[in-house]
Amino acid sequence: MTCYEELKARGLIAQVTNEEEISKMINEGKAVFYIGFDPTADSLHVGHFMALCLMKRLQMAGNRPIALIGGGTGMIGDPSGRTDMRSMMTEETICHNCDCFKKQMERFIEFGDGKAMMINNADWLMKLNYIEVLRDVGACFSVNNMLRAECYKQRMEKGLSFLEFNYMIMQSYDFYYLFQNYGCNMQFGGDDQWSNMLGGTELIRRKLGKDAHAMTITLLLNSEGKKMGKTAKGAVWLDPNKTSPYEFYQYWRNVGDGDVLKCLRMLTFLPLEQIDEMDKWEGSQLNTAKEILAFELTKLVHGEEEAVKAQEAAKALFVGGGDMSNVPATQISADDLIDGSIGVLDLMVKCKLAPSKKEARRLVEQGGVEVNGEKVDAATVSYTAADLSGDGLMVKKGKKVYHRAHM
């Protein structure tokens, strides 16, 4: 099976502009492709997972990835998939976020001479002259066509600023610039980016002629991938300081039955033949498939040692006999105690099981909190230093979130 055939078999390809030529370039290792990342946070999240895995797969096949950081476009804000205007970021914040991204990306792709590149589009977008952009780039775009793009349609009712309206032109210019200066001949993105991507391909054609080779391709579930990163408590981050390896493992362990095989195909590097065998699994066997998924993805992001620890912690909590020391834990200090004890609401906030005492109270009153196997029946319950000594307290939120509090 060729590289491109495998991408299709794994369900990663949705639309292409020229499948015959694109598949040929990918299979021969001649694609220099870019995927854009908006530096809106100081960590990537699981919504970026599919793009990172795709970059790794293509690099393994001899192709060259460009991780394009939107330091320039991030100053504007992408209206795609949004119903409100994105807040502005400072240059300092964008630079910090870019540095964090690269450290996380290095677990997936190899940077260096002749290998993957990380490029910030602020390097050229911030230097552009407005009049030159209007004459040389703006003249290639039809306002009527732009307004028909889905990314603009959904914002028109609530108001689309002129600032955001320029995003398509800036993203299209990125591809044009990368094509000319870095030999970039292919771009990947989510289905919500399709109009912007076609704009880049068209700009190259208009500026450089019909013979210019520039290909576009979209990932089938990139928009769903963004949803993957959202839970009730926020995003599932790749940074272990934001989402612990155990929490990361549990996130994937708890995917829906209908999604587990899809995630195994798209996000892991297990052979398709092995995954196809799992397609026959039913009932409790699906839990085994989820454990495989959780372990493989935790290993990919955090390393095998952390994946083993997370697996052991899950085993200790849900099966018994595992290593309890790997369960997420928070140390309570004497300064956290008032008159020798700590209330359950303060305890939950301290353990980051609730963002506020108000939310902790709601969870307790709804019967969603247990401590050492007993349901907490009042928000006034408190625990002493003696309760927190030794193994401490095992706090359970909801059905599946466990946390150990100790002194």
N, C-alpha and C positions, 0 to 999 in steps of 0.2 A: 504494500500500500504506500503510495507516495505521500509526502508531507501534506499537500493540499487535500488529497482524498481523506486523510486522517482528520484534518480540520473539519471537513464536511461531516464525516462520520460521527465526530464528537459533538456536532450540532452548533458549531461556532460561526458558521458563515450564513449570512442572511441575504445580502445583496452585493453584487459586484458590477463594475462597469464593463469589464472585458474578461470573462472567466478564462478563456483559452490562454490569453497572454499572462494573466495574473498567476494561474496555476503553473505555467511554464517557468516564470520568474522565480516563484517560491520553490518549486521542486529542484531547480538548478542552483539555488542558493544565491540568486542575483538580485533579490529584493533588498533595497535600502528603505526601510519603512519607518514611519513615525506614528506614535500614539501620544495624544496630548493629555496632560494632567494639570488641573487647576490647583494652584497652591493655596487653597482656602482653609487649610488646617495644617498643623505640624505633624500629622501622621496620615498615611494612607489607611483606608478601611477596606472591608471585604467587598465593597462595591467596585474596587479597583482590581480585585483578584483575577477576574477573567482576562483583563488586559495584560496583567503581569505574566500570567501563565502562557498567554499567547505569544508574548515577546520571548519567553524562554523556549517555547517549542520551535519558533521560527529561527532563533539563534542557533539552537541545536542542529537545525537543518542547513546551517551555513549562511543564513541571511543576517543582515546587520540592522539592529534596532536603534532608533532614536527616541529617547524619552524626552519629549518636548514639554518643558515646564512653562506654564502660561503666566510668566511674570509680567508680561506686557498686557495680554488680554485680561489677566486678573485685575488689572487696574480699571477695566471697563465692566466686566461681568457678563457671563453667558446667559441669555434669556431662555435657552433651551430647557424644557422640562420644569420651568419655574412660573409661578404666578405673581411673584413680587420681585422688586429690584434687589440685586445682591449688594451687600454693604461693601464699601471701599476698603482696601487694605493699604497699609504703608509699604514702601519699598523694603524697609527693614524687616517687616513681618514676612513678606514674600520671600526674601533671601533666606531667612531662618527656616521657613517651611521647605524650601528647595533642598537645603542641606539635609534635613530630616528625611525627605523623600529618597534621596540618593542612597543613604545608609540602608533603608528598607529594600530598595530595588536591587541592591547588590546581592541579596539572597536569591534572586531570581535570574538576573542576567549579569554577564561579565563585561565590565567597562575596560577601556584601554585602547591602545593603538590598533586600528583595524577591527575593533570590537564594538560594543555598544557605546553610544554617546548620550550624554545628557546636555541639552541645550536649552537656554532660556530665551524665549522670544522677546524679552525686554531688550536684548542686545541689539535688535534692529528696529523693533516697533517704537521704542522710546526716542529714536533718532530721526524718525520720519518727519518730513516737512508737509504740513497740512495741504498746501496748494499742490505740491507734487503728487500727493496721494489722490486728491480729487481728479487731477488731470490724467495720471497714469493708471490708477487702479479703479477709482470710482466710475470712470467712463466705461468700464467693462461690465458694469452691473445694471440690470434693469430693476427699478423700484417695484414695478408691477410683479415681476417674478419673485422678488424678495418677499413681498407681502403675502404671496401664496404659500410661502414656506411654513410648515407646521410649527416651527419653533417661534415664529412671530405671531401666527394666528391666535395662539392660546394666551398671548399677552396683550393683544389689541384691546380687548374688552376692558381690562383694568388699567390700561395705559402703558405704552411702550415708549421709553425715553429715547431721544435721538442718540444718546450715548450707547445704549444697548443695541440700537438699530445698526450701529457700525460694527457689531461683533462679527457678523458674517464676513464682512470685508476684511477685517483683521485676520480671522482664521484662514480665509482663502489666501491672503498675502503670505501667511506662514508657509503654506505648501509651495507657493511660487518661489519664496526665498530659499527654502530648504532644497528645492529641486535645482535651483541655479548654483547654490553655494556648497551643498553637501551631497549632491548626487542622489537626493531622496526621490524615489520613483513610485512610492506607494504610501497610502495613508489608511489607517484603520481607525474606526470609531464606532460609537453606539448608534442604534437606529435613530435616536433623537438628533444625531449630528449629520445625518445624511445630506440635508440641504446645504449645510456649510461645507461639507466635503466636496460635493459636486461643484460648489462655487470655486473651490481651489483648482479642481481639474479644468473647469471652464476658463479660469483666469490664465492658466498656463497655455491652454490652447489658443486663447485670444492674443496673448502677448508673444508667444513663441512659435505659433503655427500649428497646423493640424498634425504634423509629424512628431511633435513633442510627446514623449511617453510619460504619462502620469496616471496612475491607477488609484481607484478608490474601492474600499471594501468595508462592509459593516459587520459588526458582531451581532449575532442573533439576540442575545440576552443581555446586552450591556445595560439597557435601561432597567431590566430586572435585576441585574447585578448591583445597581445602585440601591435597589430596594433591599437586597440581601444584607446591606450594611446597616439597616435600621431595625432597632428593636424598641421595646417599650421604654428602655432607659437610655436610648441614643444609639450612636454608631458603634459597630464592632470594629475596633481599631487593630492595626497590625503592630502598633507600639505596645510592648508588654507592660509599660507603665500606665497605659490607658485601659487596656483589656488584657488581663493576665492570661498566660498560656492555658490555664485551666478553664477560664471563662470562654476563651476562644474555642477550645476543644468541645465544651458543652454546647456552644452555639451550633456547631456542625453536627454534634451528636443528636440534637433535637430538631433537625430539619424534618419536614413533612415526609410521609411515606412516598408520596408522589414525586418528590424532588430528589430523593437520594441518588437514584441511578443517573439522573440528569447531571447532578453535581459531580458525581464520580467521573462521568465522561468528560465534562468540560474542564474540571479544575484539577484533577489528579493526573499523574503520569503512569498510572497502572495500565497494562496492556488492555486494549479493547476486548480481546478474547476473554480475559478474566472478568471484565465488567459485564460482558454479555451473558456469562454464566450466572451472574448474580441476578440477572433479569428474571430468572426462573424462581428466585427465592420468594417465599411468602411468610406471612405471620412473623414469628419471633426471629426468623432469619433476616428480616429487614433491619432489626436492631443490630445484628452483626455487621450488615452493610454500612449502617450509620457509624458504627465504631471504627470501621476501616476508613471511612471518609474523614471522620474527625481526626484520627491518628495521622493520616497521610497529609492533611492540610496543616495540622499543627506542626508536624515535622518540617514541612516546607517553609513555614514562616519562622518558627522558633527553634528548629533543630530537633534532632531525634531524642536527645536527653530530656528536653522539656516536654516533648510529646509523650514519652514514657511516664514521666512524673504526672502529667495530666491524666493519663489513662489509669494510673494507679490510684490517683485521688478519686476518680469517678468510680472505680471498682470498690474502694473502701466505703464510699457513701451509699452506693446503690446495690452492691452485691455482698460486701463484707469480705474481710480478709486482705484488703489492700493496705497501702501505706498512708495512714491518716496525716502524716507530716506534710504531704503534698497538697492537702486541702488548703484553699486560700485562707489566709489568717491575718488578723490585725492584733498588734500588741497594744494593750491598754496600760497606760502609765498611771502612777499615783495622782498626777495632776488632773487626770480625767475624772477622778472620783470626787464626789461632793458628800461630805460627812461619811466617808468610807464606802460609798456605793455609787453606782451609775445606773440611771434609769434606762429602760428598754429603748425609749425613743432616741436618747443620746447615743446609746450603744449602736443602734442601727445606722445612724448618721456617721458615727465614727468608723464603722465598718464599710461605709459606702453602699449600704443596702437600701438606703433611701436618701434622696437629695436634701431633704429637710425634715424637721420634726413633724411638720404638718402632714407630710406624705407618710412618714412612719406611723403616725397616729391612725391615719386612714387604713393602712395595712393591718394594724393590730385590731382595730374595731371591726374590720371585715373578716377577721379570723385567718389572716394570711401569714401569721408569724408563729414559729415554734422555737423553743429553746430547749435543748437536750431532750427532744422528743415530746415535749409537752406544749400544748397550745397556750400562747400568751393571751389571757382573757381580759387584761386591762392595761391601759396606757401608763398606769402608775407603777407597774411592776419594776423593781430594781434589783441589782445584783451586787454582792459584796466582793471585796478583794479575795476572800476565801473561795467564792464561786468561780472566780477567774483564774485561780491558781492551778497548777498541774496542767492537765489537758485543756482546761478552760471550758468555755461554753460553745456548743455547736448551735448556731443560729440558722434557721431555715426560713427562707422567704418564698412564699408560693409553694409550688410542688417540686421544684428542681434546683433552686439556688441555695447553696450551703456556704457558710462562712464560719470560721473558728475565731473566737475572741479569747484572748488569754493575757496574763500579766507576766 
